[in-house]
């Protein structure tokens, strides 16, 4: 990457352990001592009709709840936004059900299960729900999935000059898959990122790539367990920095370091 990438944060959404939304979660992230270590409670995505809510898997629901928060905060038309959806786990419950079906004598695969097992299911549900025809990208990069999504979204903002909705979400695996990939809880985060010239702009992000360095911790044992245990929660230190910036705190002297592909880290400075 020859030059830093820059974007403004126009809207934020979050759903995770002890974090129901950004409006209440920002205060908890500013002062982690007040954070309640309660399991993630996933409300029904209001954009989906009742029949679709029943069919949608956990990662779709977490993704859409976080996305709705961010778009509402940005005050933009959801259908107009290009999107980047990123997830390490994808939809593990449906993949597990498909594996069970294929291991059974009849090998009968549910078409609904198959449709919901694909990695771009969250993006598909979102664009159908908002009737959006803008481009959509779906990514996976193991533990670096949030970092890969952030890099992609900021690259798109730089290339197009238009806002982009970034959504990262991960959910637990069922047994026996959880023994190989333990993910203790669900977590979703969404950012509407816009060009530096965006009206009513929020905090700015400047992203650079650097040699792999230890990621920025949360400074709180419980939050760090979530950060290390759920790939999408690698966003937590950045969310903490955004919460403090929105509260009027001076920008941190050091950038937030986030996992990227092997050998690299993302350094994200706020202003």
Secondary structure, DSSP 8 states (H G I E B T S, - for coil): --S-EEEEEEEEEEEBTTB--HHHHHHHHHSGGG-----------TTS-HHHHHHS-HHHHHHHHHHHHHHHHHT--GGG-EEEEE-SS-SHHHHHHHHHHHHSSS----HHHHHHHSTTHHHHHHHHHHT--S-EEEE--GGGHHHHHHHHHHHHHHHH-S-EEEEEEE----TTGGGTS---S-EEEEEEEE-TT-TT---EEEEEEEE-------SSHHHHHHHHHSGGGGGHHHHHHHHHHHTT----SS-EEEE-STTEEEEEEE-
